[in-house]
Amino acid sequence: MLEQKIRERNETLTEFVDYGNRFARDIGEIGTLSERNLKRLASGRKPNGEPIGRPRAATARLLERSFGTGIDELLSPVASTHEDAEPDLRQALSASRRVDASVLGLLDTQLNAMRQLDRQLGAVVVHDEVTAKMRQTRRLLSHTLAPGSRQQLAALLS
């Protein structure tokens, strides 16, 4: 489940490790993450194939706070089939194919509106909206094949 939750954020394990360690510093948590440990937790196995034990308490707290989900659920196996993922992939590819100049213009307009709100009202007001827009843009970027669109989506994301 842990790896699926990271994928839902449209992040690689490395990107999530960076986020998790920044988040830990921000909230004063002593737990830290490494890519190697995260891979073990996601797979449920040590390099020799033995099952892993429970993570350290600080690591468990960090993961629980990052996802808003208990550690037992995060470390549980995902009960999904390949067929379950197909409609989501098809929808993502279909949406990404429709990225054109007008869509990119709308995304840019929305970003500029969020910037103005940020300047006038502060980051607390727009944080959730910006986070959602980043997820949306990352998802489009990860499924868009047109080089021009990819470049513009990457520029918006950055």
Contact map, one row per residue, 1 for C-alpha under 8 A:
11111000000000000000000000000000000000000100000000000000000000000000000011111100000000000000000000000000000000000000000000000000000000000000000000000000000000
11111100000000000000000000000000000000001100000000000000000000000000000001110000000000000000000000000000000000000000000000000000000000000000000000000000000000
11111110000000000000000000000000000000000100000000000000000000000000000000000000000000000000000000000000000000000000000000000000000000000000000000000000000000
11111111000000000000000000000000000000000000000000000000000000000000000000000100000000000000000000000000000000000000000000000000000000000000000000000000000000
11111111100000000000000000000000000000000000000000000000000000000010000000000000000000000000000000000000000000000000000000000000000000000000000000000000000000
01111111111110010000000000000000000000000000000000000000000000000000000000000000000000000000000000000000000000000000000000000000000000000000000000000000000000
00111111111100000000000000000000000000000000000000000000000000000000000000000000000000000000000000000000000000000000000000000000000000000000000000000000000000
00011111111000000000000000000000000000000000000000000000000000000000000000000000000000000000000000000000000000000000000000000000000000000000000000000000000000
00001111111000000000000000000000000000000000000000000000000000000000000000000000000000000000000000000000000000000000000000000000000000100000000000000000000000
00000111111100000000000000000000000000000000000000000000000000000000000000000000000000000000000000000000000000000000000000000000000000100110000000000000000000
00000111111111110000000000000000000000000000000000000000000000000000000000000000000000000000000000000000000000000000000000000000000000000000000000000000000000
00000110011111110000000000000000000000000000000000000000000000000000000000000000000000000000000000000000000000000000000000000000000000000000000000000000000000
00000100001111111000000000000000001001100000000000000000000000000000000000000000000000000000000000000000000000000000000000000000000000000000000000000000000000
00000000001111111100000000000000001000000000000000000000000000000000000000000000000000000000000000000000000000000000000000000000000000000000000000000000000000
00000000001111111110000000000000000000000000000000000000000000000000000000000000000000000000000000000000000000000000000000000000000000000000000000000000000000
00000100001111111111000000000000000000000000000000000000000000000000000000000000000000000000000000000000000000000000000000000000000000000000000000000000000000
00000000000011111111100000000000111001000000000000000000000000000000000000000000000000000000000000000000000000000000000000000000000000000000000000000000000000
00000000000001111111110000000000000000000000000000000000000000000000000000000000000000000000000000000000000000000000000000000000000000000000000000000000000000
00000000000000111111111000000000000000000000000000000000000000000000000000000000000000000000000000000000000000000000000000000000000000000000000000000000000000
00000000000000011111111100000001100000000000000000000000000001100100000000000000000000000000000000000000000000000000000000000000000000000000000000000000000000
00000000000000001111111110000011100000000000000000000000000000000000000000000000000000000000000000000000000000000000000000000000000000000000000000000000000000
00000000000000000111111111000000000000000000000000000000000000000000000000000000000000000000000000000000000000000000000000000000000000000000000000000000000000
00000000000000000011111111100000000000000000000000000000000000000100000000000000000000000000000000000000000000000000000000000000000000000000000000000000000000
00000000000000000001111111111111000000000000000000000000000001000000000000000000000000000000000000000000000000000000000000000000000000000000000000000000000000
00000000000000000000111111111100000000000000000000000000000000000000000000000000000000000000000000000000000000000000000000000000000000000000000000000000000000
00000000000000000000011111111000000000000000000000000000000000000000000000000000000000000000000000000000000000000000000000000000000000000000000000000000000000
00000000000000000000001111111000000000000000000000000000000000000000000000000000000000000000000000000000000000000000000000000000000000000000000000000000000000
00000000000000000000000111111100000000000000000000000000000000000000000000000000000000000000000000000000000000000000000000000000000000000000000000000000000000
00000000000000000000000111111110000000000000000000000000010001000000000000000000000000000000000000000000000000000000000000000000000000000000000000000000000000
00000000000000000000000110011111000000000000000000000000010000000000000000000000000000000000000000000000000000000000000000000000000000000000000000000000000000
00000000000000000000100100001111100000000000000000000000111011000000000000000000000000000000000000000000000000000000000000000000000000000000000000000000000000
00000000000000000001100100000111110000000000000000000000011001000000000000000000000000000000000000000000000000000000000000000000000000000000000000000000000000
00000000000000001001100000000011111011000000000000000000001000000000000000000000000000000000000000000000000000000000000000000000000000000000000000000000000000
00000000000000001000000000000001111111000000000000000000000000000000000000000000000000000000000000000000000000000000000000000000000000000000000000000000000000
00000000000011001000000000000000111111100000000000000000000000000000000000000000000000000000000000000000000000000000000000000000000000000000000000000000000000
00000000000000000000000000000000011111110000000000000000000000000000000000000000000000000000000000000000000000000000000000000000000000000000000000000000000000
00000000000000000000000000000000111111111000000000000000000000000000000000000000000000000000000000000000000000000000000000000000000000000000000000000000000000
00000000000010001000000000000000111111111100000000000000000000000000000000000000000000000000000000000000000000000000000000000000000000000000000000000000000000
00000000000010000000000000000000001111111110000000000000000000000000000000000000000000000000000000000000000000000000000000000000000000000000000000000000000000
00000000000000000000000000000000000111111111111000010000000000000000000000000000000000000000000000000000000000000000000000000000000000000000000000000000000000
01000000000000000000000000000000000011111111100000010010000000000000000000100000000000000000000000000000000000000000000000000000000000000000000000000000000000
11100000000000000000000000000000000001111111000000000000000000000000000000100000000000000000000000000000000000000000000000000000000000000000000000000000000000
00000000000000000000000000000000000000111111100000000000000000000000000000000000000000000000000000000000000000000000000000000000000000000000000000000000000000
00000000000000000000000000000000000000011111110000110000000000000000000000100000000000000000000000000000000000000000000000000000000000000000000000000000000000
00000000000000000000000000000000000000011011111111110000000000000000000000000000000000000000000000000000000000000000000000000000000000000000000000000000000000
00000000000000000000000000000000000000010001111111110000000000000000000000000000000000000000000000000000000000000000000000000000000000000000000000000000000000
00000000000000000000000000000000000000010000111111000000000000000000000000000000000000000000000000000000000000000000000000000000000000000000000000000000000000
00000000000000000000000000000000000000000000111111000000000000000000000000000000000000000000000000000000000000000000000000000000000000000000000000000000000000
00000000000000000000000000000000000000000000111111100000000000000000000000000000000000000000000000000000000000000000000000000000000000000000000000000000000000
00000000000000000000000000000000000000000000111111110000000000000000000000000000000000000000000000000000000000000000000000000000000000000000000000000000000000
00000000000000000000000000000000000000000001110011111000000000000000000000000000000000000000000000000000000000000000000000000000000000000000000000000000000000
00000000000000000000000000000000000000011001110001111100000000000000000000000000000000000000000000000000000000000000000000000000000000000000000000000000000000
00000000000000000000000000000000000000000000000000111110000000000000000000000000000000000000000000000000000000000000000000000000000000000000000000000000000000
00000000000000000000000000000000000000000000000000011111000000000000000000000000000000000000000000000000000000000000000000000000000000000000000000000000000000
00000000000000000000000000000000000000001000000000001111101100000000000000000000000000000000000000000000000000000000000000000000000000000000000000000000000000
00000000000000000000000000000000000000000000000000000111111100000000000000000000000000000000000000000000000000000000000000000000000000000000000000000000000000
00000000000000000000000000000010000000000000000000000011111110000000000000000000000000000000000000000000000000000000000000000000000000000000000000000000000000
00000000000000000000000000001111000000000000000000000001111111000000000000000000000000000000000000000000000000000000000000000000000000000000000000000000000000
00000000000000000000000000000011100000000000000000000011111111100000000000000000000000000000000000000000000000000000000000000000000000000000000000000000000000
00000000000000000000000000000000000000000000000000000011111111110000001000000000000000000000000000000000000000000000000000000000000000000000000000000000000000
00000000000000000000000000000010000000000000000000000000111111111000001000000000000000000000000000000000000000000000000000000000000000000000000000000000000000
00000000000000000001000100001011000000000000000000000000011111111100000000000000000000000000000000000000000000000000000000000000000000000000000000000000000000
00000000000000000001000000000000000000000000000000000000001111111110101000000000000000000000000000000000000000000000000000000000000000000000000000000000000000
00000000000000000000000000000000000000000000000000000000000111111111111001000000000000000000000000000000000000000000000000000000000000000000000000000000000000
00000000000000000000000000000000000000000000000000000000000011111111100000000000000000000000000000000000000000000000000000000000000000000000000000000000000000
00000000000000000001001000000000000000000000000000000000000001111111000000000000000000000000000000000000000000000000000000000000000000000000000000000000000000
00001000000000000000000000000000000000000000000000000000000000111111100000000000000000000000000000000000000000000000000000000000000000000000000000000000000000
00000000000000000000000000000000000000000000000000000000000000011111110000000000000000000000000000000000000000000000000000000000000000000000000000000000000000
00000000000000000000000000000000000000000000000000000000000000111011111011000000000000000000000000000000000000000000000000000000000000000000000000000000000000
00000000000000000000000000000000000000000000000000000000000000010001111111000000000000000000000000000000000000000000000000000000000000000000000000000000000000
00000000000000000000000000000000000000000000000000000000000110110000111111100000000000000000000000000000000000000000000000000000000000000000000000000000000000
00000000000000000000000000000000000000000000000000000000000000000000011111110000000000000000000000000000000000000000000000000000000000000000000000000000000000
10000000000000000000000000000000000000000000000000000000000000000000111111110000000000000000000000000000000000000000000000000000000000000000000000000000000000
11000000000000000000000000000000000000000000000000000000000000010000111111110000000000000000000000000000000000000000000000000000000000000000000000000000000000
11000000000000000000000000000000000000001101000000000000000000000000001111111000000000000000000000000000000000000000000000000000000000000000000000000000000000
11000000000000000000000000000000000000000000000000000000000000000000000111111100000000000000000000000000000000000000000000000000000000000000000000000000000000
10000000000000000000000000000000000000000000000000000000000000000000000000111110000000000000000000000000000000000000000000000000000000000000000000000000000000
10010000000000000000000000000000000000000000000000000000000000000000000000011111000000000000000000000000000000000000000000000000000000000000000000000000000000
00000000000000000000000000000000000000000000000000000000000000000000000000001111100000000000000000000000000000000000000000000000000000000000000000000000000000
00000000000000000000000000000000000000000000000000000000000000000000000000000111110100000000000000000000000000000000000000000000000000000000000000000000000000
00000000000000000000000000000000000000000000000000000000000000000000000000000011111110000000000000000000000000000000000000000000000000000000000000000000000000
00000000000000000000000000000000000000000000000000000000000000000000000000000001111111000000000000000000000000000000000000000000000000000000000000000000000000
00000000000000000000000000000000000000000000000000000000000000000000000000000000111111100000000000000000000000000000000000000000000000000000000000000000000000
00000000000000000000000000000000000000000000000000000000000000000000000000000001111111110000000000000000000000000000000000000000000000000000000000000000000000
00000000000000000000000000000000000000000000000000000000000000000000000000000000111111111000000000000000000000000000000000000000000000000000000000000000000000
00000000000000000000000000000000000000000000000000000000000000000000000000000000011111111100000000000000000000000000000000000000000000000000000000000000000000
00000000000000000000000000000000000000000000000000000000000000000000000000000000001111111110000000000000000000000000000000000000000000000000000000000000000000
00000000000000000000000000000000000000000000000000000000000000000000000000000000000111111111000000000000000000000000000000000000000000000000000000000000000000
00000000000000000000000000000000000000000000000000000000000000000000000000000000000011111111100000000000000000000000000000000000000000000000000000000000000000
00000000000000000000000000000000000000000000000000000000000000000000000000000000000001111111110000000000000000000000000000000000000000000000000000000000000000
00000000000000000000000000000000000000000000000000000000000000000000000000000000000000111111111000000000000000000000000000000000000000000000000000000000000000
00000000000000000000000000000000000000000000000000000000000000000000000000000000000000011111111100000000000000000000000000000000000000000011001000000000000000
00000000000000000000000000000000000000000000000000000000000000000000000000000000000000001111111110000000000000000000000000000000000000000000001100000000000000
00000000000000000000000000000000000000000000000000000000000000000000000000000000000000000111111111000000000000000000000000000000000000000000000000000000000000
00000000000000000000000000000000000000000000000000000000000000000000000000000000000000000011111111100000000000000000000000000000000000000001000000000000000000
00000000000000000000000000000000000000000000000000000000000000000000000000000000000000000001111111100000000000000000000000000000000000000001101110000000000000
00000000000000000000000000000000000000000000000000000000000000000000000000000000000000000000111111100000000000000000000000000000000000000000000110000000000000
00000000000000000000000000000000000000000000000000000000000000000000000000000000000000000000011111110010000000000000000000000000000000000000000000000000000000
00000000000000000000000000000000000000000000000000000000000000000000000000000000000000000000001111111111000000000000000000000000000000000001000100001000000000
00000000000000000000000000000000000000000000000000000000000000000000000000000000000000000000000001111111000000000000000000000000000000000000000000001000000000
00000000000000000000000000000000000000000000000000000000000000000000000000000000000000000000000000111111100000000000000000000000000000000000000000000000000000
00000000000000000000000000000000000000000000000000000000000000000000000000000000000000000000000000111111110000000000000000000000000000000000000000000000000000
00000000000000000000000000000000000000000000000000000000000000000000000000000000000000000000000001111111111000000000000000000000000000000000000000000000000000
00000000000000000000000000000000000000000000000000000000000000000000000000000000000000000000000000111111111100000000000000000000000000000000000000001001100000
00000000000000000000000000000000000000000000000000000000000000000000000000000000000000000000000000001111111110000000000000000000000000000000000000000000000000
00000000000000000000000000000000000000000000000000000000000000000000000000000000000000000000000000000111111111000000000000000000000000000000000000000000000000
00000000000000000000000000000000000000000000000000000000000000000000000000000000000000000000000000000011111111100000000000000000000000000000000000000000000100
00000000000000000000000000000000000000000000000000000000000000000000000000000000000000000000000000000001111111110000000000000000000000000000000000000000000100
00000000000000000000000000000000000000000000000000000000000000000000000000000000000000000000000000000000111111111000000000000000000000000000000000000000000000
00000000000000000000000000000000000000000000000000000000000000000000000000000000000000000000000000000000011111111100000000000000000000000000000000000000000000
00000000000000000000000000000000000000000000000000000000000000000000000000000000000000000000000000000000001111111110000000000000010000000000000000000000000100
00000000000000000000000000000000000000000000000000000000000000000000000000000000000000000000000000000000000111111111000000000000000000000000000000000000000000
00000000000000000000000000000000000000000000000000000000000000000000000000000000000000000000000000000000000011111111100000000000000000000000000000000000000000
00000000000000000000000000000000000000000000000000000000000000000000000000000000000000000000000000000000000001111111110000000100110000000000000000000000000000
00000000000000000000000000000000000000000000000000000000000000000000000000000000000000000000000000000000000000111111111000000000000000000000000000000000000000
00000000000000000000000000000000000000000000000000000000000000000000000000000000000000000000000000000000000000011111111100000000000000000000000000000000000000
00000000000000000000000000000000000000000000000000000000000000000000000000000000000000000000000000000000000000001111111111001100000000000000000000000000000000
00000000000000000000000000000000000000000000000000000000000000000000000000000000000000000000000000000000000000000111111111101100000000000000000000000000000000
00000000000000000000000000000000000000000000000000000000000000000000000000000000000000000000000000000000000000000011111111100000000000000000000000000000000000
00000000000000000000000000000000000000000000000000000000000000000000000000000000000000000000000000000000000000000001111111000000000000000000000000000000000000
00000000000000000000000000000000000000000000000000000000000000000000000000000000000000000000000000000000000000000000111111111000000000000000000000000000000000
00000000000000000000000000000000000000000000000000000000000000000000000000000000000000000000000000000000000000000000111111111100000000000000000000000000000000
00000000000000000000000000000000000000000000000000000000000000000000000000000000000000000000000000000000000000000000011011111110000000000000000000000000000000
00000000000000000000000000000000000000000000000000000000000000000000000000000000000000000000000000000000000000000000000011111110000000000000000000000000000000
00000000000000000000000000000000000000000000000000000000000000000000000000000000000000000000000000000000000000000000110011111111000000000000000000000000000000
00000000000000000000000000000000000000000000000000000000000000000000000000000000000000000000000000000000000000000100110001111111110000000000000000000000000000
00000000000000000000000000000000000000000000000000000000000000000000000000000000000000000000000000000000000000000000000000111111111000000000000000000000000000
00000000000000000000000000000000000000000000000000000000000000000000000000000000000000000000000000000000000000000000000000001111111100000000000000000000000000
00000000000000000000000000000000000000000000000000000000000000000000000000000000000000000000000000000000000000000100000000000111111110000000000000000000000000
00000000000000000000000000000000000000000000000000000000000000000000000000000000000000000000000000000000000000100100000000000111111111000000000000000000000000
00000000000000000000000000000000000000000000000000000000000000000000000000000000000000000000000000000000000000000000000000000011111111100000000000000000000000
00000000000000000000000000000000000000000000000000000000000000000000000000000000000000000000000000000000000000000000000000000001111111110000000000000000000000
00000000000000000000000000000000000000000000000000000000000000000000000000000000000000000000000000000000000000000000000000000000111111111000000000000000000000
00000000000000000000000000000000000000000000000000000000000000000000000000000000000000000000000000000000000000000000000000000000011111111100000000000000000010
00000000110000000000000000000000000000000000000000000000000000000000000000000000000000000000000000000000000000000000000000000000001111111110000000000000000000
00000000000000000000000000000000000000000000000000000000000000000000000000000000000000000000000000000000000000000000000000000000000111111111000000000000000000
00000000000000000000000000000000000000000000000000000000000000000000000000000000000000000000000000000000000000000000000000000000000011111111100000000000100110
00000000010000000000000000000000000000000000000000000000000000000000000000000000000000000000000000000000000000000000000000000000000001111111110000000000100010
00000000010000000000000000000000000000000000000000000000000000000000000000000000000000000001000000000000000000000000000000000000000000111111111000000000000000
00000000000000000000000000000000000000000000000000000000000000000000000000000000000000000001001100100000000000000000000000000000000000011111111100000000100000
00000000000000000000000000000000000000000000000000000000000000000000000000000000000000000000000100000000000000000000000000000000000000001111111100000100110000
00000000000000000000000000000000000000000000000000000000000000000000000000000000000000000000000000000000000000000000000000000000000000000111111100000000000000
00000000000000000000000000000000000000000000000000000000000000000000000000000000000000000001100100000000000000000000000000000000000000000011111110000000000000
00000000000000000000000000000000000000000000000000000000000000000000000000000000000000000000100110100000000000000000000000000000000000000001111111001100000000
00000000000000000000000000000000000000000000000000000000000000000000000000000000000000000000000110000000000000000000000000000000000000000000001111101100000000
00000000000000000000000000000000000000000000000000000000000000000000000000000000000000000000000000000000000000000000000000000000000000000000000111111100000000
00000000000000000000000000000000000000000000000000000000000000000000000000000000000000000000000000000000000000000000000000000000000000000000000011111110000000
00000000000000000000000000000000000000000000000000000000000000000000000000000000000000000000000000000000000000000000000000000000000000000000000001111111000000
00000000000000000000000000000000000000000000000000000000000000000000000000000000000000000000000000110001000000000000000000000000000000000000000111111111100000
00000000000000000000000000000000000000000000000000000000000000000000000000000000000000000000000000000000000000000000000000000000000000000000100111111111110000
00000000000000000000000000000000000000000000000000000000000000000000000000000000000000000000000000000000000000000000000000000000000000000000000000111111111000
00000000000000000000000000000000000000000000000000000000000000000000000000000000000000000000000000000001000000000000000000000000000000000000000000011111111100
00000000000000000000000000000000000000000000000000000000000000000000000000000000000000000000000000000001000000000000000000000000000000001101100000001111111110
00000000000000000000000000000000000000000000000000000000000000000000000000000000000000000000000000000000000000000000000000000000000000000000100000000111111111
00000000000000000000000000000000000000000000000000000000000000000000000000000000000000000000000000000000000000000000000000000000000000000000000000000011111111
00000000000000000000000000000000000000000000000000000000000000000000000000000000000000000000000000000000001100100000000000000000000000001000000000000001111111
00000000000000000000000000000000000000000000000000000000000000000000000000000000000000000000000000000000000000000000000000000000000001001100000000000000111111
00000000000000000000000000000000000000000000000000000000000000000000000000000000000000000000000000000000000000000000000000000000000000000000000000000000011111
